[in-house]
Amino acid sequence: MDLIIPGHGLILWQLSGLLLIGLWVYTLFDCLRSEFVDPNQKLIWVIVIIFVPFLGPLMYLGMSKKGKAKRSFQPDFNRFSSDKFNKK
């Protein structure tokens, strides 16, 4: 009967593995989207995230804020406006 209904330990291992894969994917995408001060930092962080399975993503989340360039969000809401829509 144990083959049909897995024990609590197996479910715990599967959930922790799923959590680890999710953390790995999140940090990898965040690293690839981010701009760094030094162009080689992105390559170094991608290598660390990929080849150091558990500690790599945790190191990235803890230490990468210093090397990232500041993002400036300046939306241009008037880019779709035209004179025919703005007439009063």
FENVENCOR-V303192 format. One record per residue. N is the residue number from 1. SS is DSSP state (hx for helix, st for strand, lp for the rest). PSI is psi as a letter, one per 40 degrees, with the letter a starting at -180 (none if undefined). D_FIRST is the distance of its C-alpha to the first C-alpha in Angstrom with 1 decimal. Layout:
# FENVENCOR-V303192
N,SS,PSI,D_FIRST + N,SS,PSI,D_FIRST
This chain:
# FENVENCOR-V303192
1,lp,d,0.0 + 2,lp,d,3.8 + 3,lp,d,5.4 + 4,lp,d,5.5 + 5,lp,h,6.5 + 6,lp,i,8.8 + 7,lp,i,10.4 + 8,hx,d,14.0 + 9,hx,d,15.5 + 10,hx,d,14.5 + 11,hx,d,15.8 + 12,hx,d,18.9 + 13,hx,d,19.6 + 14,hx,d,19.4 + 15,hx,d,21.7 + 16,hx,d,24.1 + 17,hx,d,24.3 + 18,hx,d,25.1 + 19,hx,d,27.6 + 20,hx,d,29.2 + 21,hx,d,29.6 + 22,hx,d,31.2 + 23,hx,d,33.5 + 24,hx,d,34.4 + 25,hx,d,35.3 + 26,hx,d,37.2 + 27,hx,d,39.3 + 28,hx,d,40.0 + 29,hx,d,41.3 + 30,hx,d,43.2 + 31,hx,d,44.9 + 32,hx,d,45.8 + 33,hx,d,47.3 + 34,lp,i,49.3 + 35,lp,h,52.8 + 36,st,i,53.6 + 37,lp,d,56.9 + 38,lp,h,56.8 + 39,hx,d,55.6 + 40,hx,e,53.9 + 41,hx,d,51.7 + 42,hx,d,49.5 + 43,hx,d,48.9 + 44,hx,d,48.2 + 45,hx,d,45.6 + 46,hx,d,43.8 + 47,hx,d,43.6 + 48,hx,d,42.4 + 49,hx,d,39.7 + 50,hx,d,38.4 + 51,hx,e,38.6 + 52,lp,g,37.7 + 53,lp,d,34.2 + 54,lp,d,33.6 + 55,hx,d,37.1 + 56,hx,d,39.0 + 57,hx,d,38.1 + 58,hx,d,38.5 + 59,hx,d,41.9 + 60,hx,d,43.0 + 61,hx,d,42.2 + 62,hx,d,44.1 + 63,hx,e,47.1 + 64,lp,e,47.8 + 65,lp,d,49.8 + 66,lp,d,52.9 + 67,lp,e,53.2 + 68,st,i,52.6 + 69,lp,i,55.7 + 70,lp,h,56.2 + 71,lp,h,55.3 + 72,lp,h,58.0 + 73,lp,h,57.1 + 74,lp,g,60.2 + 75,lp,i,59.5 + 76,lp,g,62.2 + 77,lp,e,62.1 + 78,lp,e,65.4 + 79,lp,d,64.4 + 80,lp,e,63.8 + 81,lp,i,66.8 + 82,lp,i,69.9 + 83,hx,d,73.3 + 84,hx,d,72.7 + 85,hx,d,69.8 + 86,hx,e,71.6 + 87,lp,i,74.8 + 88,lp,none,75.7
